[in-house]
Amino acid sequence: MDNIFEISGLNKSYEGFALKDVSFSLPRGFIMGFVGQNGSGKTTTIRSLLGMARPDSGSITIFGLDHQRSATEIKERIGVVFDSLYFAEHLNVRQIEKQLKPFYKNWDSNEYARRIKQFELPENKPCGEFSKGMKMKLMIAVAISHQAELIILDEPTSGLDPVARDELLDVLAEYIEDEKRGVLFSTHITSDVERIADYITVLHGGRVWFTGTKEKLENSYYVLKGGEDEISSALREKCIGFHAYRNGFDALLDARYLEEVPPALVTEKAGIDEILVYIAKEDKHERHSEDDTL
């Protein structure tokens, strides 16, 4: 399967934080949800993909090209949507096109006009006066109009109303229909990921905790519930983010261990939000355990 990008053994250190051996890839024709709690390293990974941060080690290829040696060609084939507008706010949509068109040999003015009309963006109003949803639509219109093969979105739906979020997801689904393009979609709104993503990468503490198809993730982890006296110590050791309370416990469990679960305990498939919560609990538990040994 042809991958639109590949990240292999990416390491990048800052004071107080580091990406550690991050590796994942996205096949053409698919959308990847990129999730993790604040500080997990998603933005640093995206900045590395875009050439905005220089990795300490590891490799990144996009369209089969080295992301540093072929930076100019790659940037022409990528569209980027951030959570805030990166165009000069005093410009209107026509002035923005005039400014951008010379930089993209595949710019399609007809497509841009079609998207501006579809998204109902005012042509004479400064884009700085647009609503958050309108700004997001403008960035999408630009990305599509220069025929980007890969769109990278970093928290684009944060603060959007449900209608605007739904419109964005529909546009992304349409965008990959030709099966030659790809989308990396970083967001905290995991319901959007569950609706639209084909692949999911979970980043935690600067490491890849999971990467694979959404179907595999959905079938790999379960929430386990019941009384503390009903779980063996051996099974408890295999739980992730074990949380005991007055009337029982809950935890995350790898599906590989389902056969060890006694009938008295309840299992339910875990959603992405639940997975993120439990791995965060496990992380805190491990830190507290390390502190106790000091």
C-alpha positions as CSV (number, residue, x, y, z in Angstrom):
1,M,0.0,0.0,0.0
2,D,1.4,3.4,-1.0
3,N,1.9,5.7,2.0
4,I,1.4,9.4,1.6
5,F,3.8,10.0,4.5
6,E,6.0,8.0,6.7
7,I,7.5,9.0,10.0
8,S,10.2,6.7,11.4
9,G,12.1,6.9,14.7
10,L,11.4,10.7,15.1
11,N,13.0,12.2,18.2
12,K,12.8,15.9,19.2
13,S,13.7,17.3,22.6
14,Y,12.8,20.5,24.2
15,E,13.3,21.6,27.8
16,G,10.8,19.5,29.8
17,F,9.5,17.5,26.8
18,A,10.6,15.1,24.2
19,L,9.2,13.1,21.3
20,K,10.6,9.6,21.6
21,D,11.0,7.2,18.7
22,V,7.7,8.3,17.0
23,S,6.8,6.1,14.0
24,F,3.6,5.9,12.0
25,S,2.4,6.3,8.4
26,L,-0.7,7.1,6.5
27,P,-1.8,5.3,3.3
28,R,-3.2,7.3,0.4
29,G,-6.9,7.6,0.2
30,F,-7.5,7.7,4.0
31,I,-8.1,10.0,6.9
32,M,-6.0,9.6,10.1
33,G,-7.2,10.9,13.4
34,F,-4.3,12.1,15.6
35,V,-5.2,12.2,19.2
36,G,-3.7,12.6,22.7
37,Q,-4.0,14.8,25.7
38,N,-2.4,18.3,25.8
39,G,1.4,18.0,25.9
40,S,1.4,14.6,24.3
41,G,3.5,15.9,21.3
42,K,0.9,16.2,18.6
43,T,1.8,19.7,17.6
44,T,5.6,19.0,17.7
45,T,5.0,16.1,15.4
46,I,3.0,18.2,13.0
47,R,5.6,21.0,13.1
48,S,8.2,18.4,12.2
49,L,6.1,17.1,9.3
50,L,5.8,20.7,8.0
51,G,9.5,21.5,8.4
52,M,8.8,24.0,11.1
53,A,10.8,22.0,13.7
54,R,14.0,20.2,12.9
55,P,14.1,16.6,14.3
56,D,17.1,15.6,16.4
57,S,17.0,12.2,14.7
58,G,14.7,10.0,12.6
59,S,13.3,10.3,9.1
60,I,10.2,11.8,7.5
61,T,9.2,11.2,3.9
62,I,6.1,12.8,2.3
63,F,5.1,11.7,-1.2
64,G,8.1,9.5,-1.1
65,L,10.4,12.6,-0.8
66,D,12.7,13.5,2.1
67,H,10.9,16.3,3.9
68,Q,14.0,18.4,4.2
69,R,15.8,17.9,0.9
70,S,12.5,18.4,-1.1
71,A,10.8,20.9,1.2
72,T,9.8,23.3,-1.6
73,E,8.1,20.7,-3.7
74,I,6.4,19.1,-0.7
75,K,5.0,22.4,0.6
76,E,3.4,23.1,-2.7
77,R,1.5,19.8,-2.4
78,I,0.4,20.2,1.2
79,G,-2.6,22.1,2.6
80,V,-2.6,23.2,6.3
81,V,-5.5,24.2,8.5
82,F,-4.6,25.5,12.0
83,D,-7.0,26.6,14.8
84,S,-6.3,30.2,14.0
85,L,-6.1,32.1,10.7
86,Y,-2.6,32.5,9.1
87,F,-3.6,35.0,6.4
88,A,-3.2,38.8,6.7
89,E,-6.5,39.8,8.4
90,H,-7.0,43.0,6.5
91,L,-7.3,41.1,3.2
92,N,-10.5,39.8,1.6
93,V,-10.9,36.5,-0.1
94,R,-10.0,37.9,-3.6
95,Q,-6.9,39.7,-2.3
96,I,-5.8,36.5,-0.6
97,E,-6.1,34.6,-3.9
98,K,-4.1,37.3,-5.7
99,Q,-1.4,37.0,-3.0
100,L,-1.2,33.1,-3.0
101,K,-1.8,32.2,-6.6
102,P,1.8,32.9,-7.8
103,F,3.2,30.4,-5.3
104,Y,1.2,27.4,-6.5
105,K,1.6,26.1,-10.1
106,N,-1.6,24.1,-9.7
107,W,-3.8,26.9,-8.4
108,D,-7.3,26.6,-9.7
109,S,-9.2,29.9,-9.7
110,N,-12.5,28.2,-10.7
111,E,-12.2,25.8,-7.8
112,Y,-11.4,28.6,-5.4
113,A,-14.5,30.6,-6.6
114,R,-16.6,27.5,-6.3
115,R,-15.5,26.8,-2.7
116,I,-16.0,30.5,-1.7
117,K,-19.5,30.3,-3.0
118,Q,-20.2,26.9,-1.4
119,F,-18.9,28.1,2.0
120,E,-20.9,31.3,1.7
121,L,-17.8,33.5,2.4
122,P,-18.3,37.2,1.8
123,E,-16.0,38.4,-0.9
124,N,-15.4,42.0,0.2
125,K,-15.2,41.6,3.9
126,P,-11.7,41.5,5.6
127,C,-11.1,37.9,6.6
128,G,-10.0,39.1,10.1
129,E,-13.7,39.9,10.7
130,F,-14.8,36.4,9.8
131,S,-16.3,34.0,12.4
132,K,-14.1,31.1,13.5
133,G,-16.1,28.8,11.3
134,M,-15.7,31.0,8.3
135,K,-11.9,31.3,8.9
136,M,-11.6,27.5,9.0
137,K,-13.6,27.3,5.7
138,L,-11.3,29.8,4.0
139,M,-8.2,27.8,5.0
140,I,-9.9,24.6,3.6
141,A,-10.8,26.5,0.4
142,V,-7.2,27.5,-0.1
143,A,-5.9,24.0,0.5
144,I,-8.3,22.4,-1.9
145,S,-7.8,25.1,-4.6
146,H,-4.1,24.5,-5.0
147,Q,-4.9,20.8,-5.3
148,A,-3.1,19.7,-2.1
149,E,-2.5,16.0,-2.0
150,L,-2.2,16.0,1.8
151,I,-4.2,18.2,4.2
152,I,-2.9,18.5,7.8
153,L,-5.3,19.9,10.3
154,D,-4.3,20.9,13.8
155,E,-7.3,21.4,16.1
156,P,-9.5,22.9,13.4
157,T,-12.8,22.2,15.0
158,S,-12.0,23.6,18.4
159,G,-14.6,26.2,19.3
160,L,-16.8,25.5,16.2
161,D,-20.5,24.9,16.5
162,P,-21.8,21.4,15.6
163,V,-23.1,22.6,12.1
164,A,-19.7,24.0,11.1
165,R,-17.9,20.9,12.4
166,D,-20.3,18.7,10.4
167,E,-19.7,20.7,7.2
168,L,-15.9,20.4,7.7
169,L,-16.2,16.6,8.1
170,D,-18.3,16.3,4.9
171,V,-15.7,18.4,2.9
172,L,-12.9,16.1,4.1
173,A,-14.8,13.0,3.2
174,E,-15.4,14.4,-0.3
175,Y,-11.7,15.4,-0.6
176,I,-10.4,11.9,-0.3
177,E,-12.9,10.2,-2.6
178,D,-10.3,10.0,-5.4
179,E,-8.2,7.7,-3.1
180,K,-5.0,9.5,-4.0
181,R,-5.1,12.1,-1.2
182,G,-4.8,11.9,2.6
183,V,-5.7,13.8,5.7
184,L,-4.0,14.0,9.1
185,F,-6.6,15.4,11.5
186,S,-5.5,16.4,15.0
187,T,-8.3,17.1,17.4
188,H,-9.5,16.9,21.0
189,I,-13.1,16.2,19.8
190,T,-12.9,12.4,19.5
191,S,-16.5,12.1,18.3
192,D,-15.3,13.7,15.0
193,V,-12.4,11.2,14.8
194,E,-14.8,8.3,15.5
195,R,-17.1,9.5,12.7
196,I,-14.6,10.2,9.9
197,A,-11.2,8.6,10.6
198,D,-10.0,5.4,8.9
199,Y,-6.8,5.2,10.9
200,I,-6.0,6.5,14.4
201,T,-2.7,7.3,16.0
202,V,-2.7,7.9,19.8
203,L,0.2,9.9,21.2
204,H,1.0,9.8,24.9
205,G,3.9,11.3,26.7
206,G,5.8,11.9,23.5
207,R,5.4,8.3,22.4
208,V,3.1,6.4,20.0
209,W,0.7,4.5,22.2
210,F,-1.3,3.1,19.3
211,T,-1.4,3.4,15.6
212,G,-3.5,1.4,13.2
213,T,-7.0,1.2,11.8
214,K,-10.0,2.6,13.7
215,E,-11.6,-0.8,13.6
216,K,-8.5,-2.4,15.3
217,L,-8.5,0.2,18.0
218,E,-12.3,-0.2,18.6
219,N,-11.8,-4.0,19.0
220,S,-8.6,-3.9,21.1
221,Y,-9.6,-2.3,24.4
222,Y,-12.5,-2.8,26.8
223,V,-13.6,-1.1,30.0
224,L,-13.8,-3.6,32.8
225,K,-16.1,-3.0,35.8
226,G,-17.1,-4.8,39.0
227,G,-16.3,-5.4,42.6
228,E,-12.6,-5.4,43.7
229,D,-13.1,-8.8,45.4
230,E,-14.1,-10.3,42.0
231,I,-10.8,-9.6,40.1
232,S,-7.7,-11.6,40.6
233,S,-4.4,-10.0,41.3
234,A,-3.0,-11.4,38.1
235,L,-5.7,-9.8,36.0
236,R,-5.5,-6.6,37.9
237,E,-1.8,-6.3,37.0
238,K,-2.9,-6.4,33.3
239,C,-5.3,-3.6,33.7
240,I,-4.6,0.0,32.5
241,G,-5.6,2.9,34.7
242,F,-7.2,0.8,37.5
243,H,-9.5,3.0,39.5
244,A,-11.0,1.7,42.8
245,Y,-13.9,3.5,44.5
246,R,-16.3,2.7,47.3
247,N,-18.6,0.3,45.4
248,G,-16.1,-1.3,43.0
249,F,-13.6,-0.5,40.3
250,D,-13.2,0.3,36.6
251,A,-10.2,-0.1,34.4
252,L,-9.1,-0.5,30.7
253,L,-8.2,-4.0,29.6
254,D,-6.5,-5.2,26.4
255,A,-8.8,-7.5,24.5
256,R,-6.1,-10.2,24.6
257,Y,-7.0,-10.9,28.2
258,L,-10.8,-11.1,27.9
259,E,-10.8,-14.9,28.4
260,E,-9.4,-14.3,31.9
261,V,-12.3,-12.1,32.9
262,P,-14.7,-13.9,35.3
263,P,-18.5,-13.8,34.6
264,A,-19.1,-11.5,37.6
265,L,-17.3,-8.6,35.9
266,V,-18.7,-6.4,33.2
267,T,-16.9,-5.6,29.9
268,E,-17.8,-2.8,27.4
269,K,-15.9,-1.7,24.3
270,A,-13.9,1.4,25.1
271,G,-14.3,4.6,23.1
272,I,-11.4,6.9,22.2
273,D,-12.2,9.3,25.1
274,E,-12.2,6.5,27.6
275,I,-8.9,5.1,26.3
276,L,-7.3,8.5,26.7
277,V,-8.6,8.9,30.2
278,Y,-7.4,5.5,31.3
279,I,-3.9,5.8,29.9
280,A,-3.6,9.2,31.6
281,K,-4.7,7.5,34.9
282,E,-2.1,4.8,34.3
283,D,0.6,7.4,33.7
284,K,-0.3,9.1,37.0
285,H,-0.3,5.8,38.8
286,E,3.2,4.9,37.5
287,R,4.6,8.3,38.5
288,H,3.2,8.0,42.0
289,S,4.6,4.5,42.3
290,E,8.0,5.8,41.3
291,D,7.8,8.5,43.8
292,D,6.9,6.0,46.5
293,T,10.1,4.1,45.8
294,L,12.4,7.1,46.2
